[in-house]
């Protein structure tokens, strides 16, 4: 599959900045990773390892990663978080909102660095953005803002569409705010919205049956429900689809609109390095994305019989051909 990048990322932008490599003690530090498992975890782990190497921590020298994935089963997050606490890891990296909430509920002592969380203040992960408080800090994915923009992109692609579906995660604490943001954007653009709720481990075909039955012209898939089955079903039902994890278009989804994944992972790794070096997480301000990327899968567009507007193609950061 050929990819063509439309812009180059010229360096880490944001409040954390790039750290110079510094000498680290030879003592091995243990970082626990907690994730729901949807979207697929491997791209996150690859980027996290790369970012940690850049701040002086690598598994061949002074780092151990203990990874725990719930494989889409939200009920497993609490016991997995408790397991990391029992292992007495030095810091927990929690990927997305469900894992971050589970980690915070499991410990008030072990530092937690969350990554790609949609609304850390609204979900009560933090006390404020400037001073998160307690043992928690991390990076926001800006998902509330992205949710509204996703509706606008779908409307631009399908100007005559009347009804839009959102496939949302019944167990994600962020879902309420996520649907509210999409509802507001739908009202603003004259669309009727059909929310369809599923759990991450549930079969998704009944959800797509519902979406087809109500006559939705496109679907927004919440990030914590992203998996290959969802992309395949959207294509099979000839539904244009958009989501936030960068892996969505790689799985066959039509559009991804999200905070720049590489930059978010650098921010996450930089904060993990700071915490391992002695910084208090509660005093480190939450990091916000400063760049958002649009990716278009032209192979999927062709399979759907869609002509992508030239104005949209020109704005794309990456086009998958």
GIHUTA-V243913 format. One record per run of one state. SS is the DSSP state (H for helix, E for strand, C for the rest). FROM is the first residue (numbers start at 1). TO is the last residue. Records with the same first field share a line. If there is no record, write none. Layout:
BEGIN
SS = FROM-TO + FROM-TO
END
This chain:
BEGIN
C = 1-2 + 6-28 + 36-41 + 55-62 + 70-75 + 87-90 + 107-110 + 118-135 + 141-142 + 158-162 + 170-174 + 189-191 + 199-204 + 214-217 + 222-222 + 226-227 + 237-239 + 244-246 + 252-254 + 260-260 + 277-280 + 284-286 + 289-291 + 305-309 + 316-317 + 321-321
E = 3-5 + 29-35 + 63-69 + 91-95 + 111-117 + 136-140 + 163-169 + 192-198 + 218-221 + 240-243 + 255-259 + 287-288 + 292-297 + 318-320
H = 42-54 + 76-86 + 96-106 + 143-157 + 175-188 + 205-213 + 223-225 + 228-236 + 247-251 + 261-276 + 281-283 + 298-304 + 310-315
END
